[in-house]
């Protein structure tokens, strides 16, 4: 059964179903009783996998579930944090899936643009992007004047990238007052991972 269909039966949001399936919460007693009443599913089986399994249960790949009436799309979720050395990649920092409202995803160009969510680590982009918040990123490696996720000095960082007129290279600009600007020389291209499209 799709998450969208189950959310209607359970009278909860699809994101709640997603959290239950991904061990980021579990249904309370009232929700378990509702599930038992509507579908005949034993609460013990839902919580532990033990007991009477309902008829017609089959394993499915939740990550691929994108039915037409779905309220959400699920994009890859990463953490911007040290990669453990120069040359690390965003794919080394995959944390799971992120539920993004389907309407927002379409406005940002999904599925034509490969989107992902990146958890911000650190406060150098405050107040624009606070520590532990998320940004939605388009996986595009072209250097642009704008806010990007890039690999710099063995670390994934979120910075404003601007062409440096003086040197011909690039400037990495933080939004937090007092954090000094960094320069990338003209002999090096910034290792851009993606363009930040939306935060919050």
GIMO-V255624 format. One record per run of one state. SS is the DSSP state (H for helix, E for strand, C for the rest). FROM is the first residue (numbers start at 1). LEN is the number of residues. If there is no record, write none. Layout:
SS_FROM_LEN / SS_FROM_LEN
This chain:
C_1_2 / H_3_8 / C_11_3 / H_14_8 / C_22_7 / H_29_11 / C_40_3 / H_43_6 / C_49_13 / H_62_3 / C_65_7 / E_72_8 / C_80_2 / E_82_1 / C_83_7 / H_90_4 / E_94_8 / H_102_6 / C_108_7 / E_115_5 / C_120_14 / E_134_5 / C_139_7 / E_146_7 / C_153_2 / E_155_9 / C_164_6 / E_170_4 / C_174_8 / E_182_3 / C_185_6 / E_191_9 / C_200_1
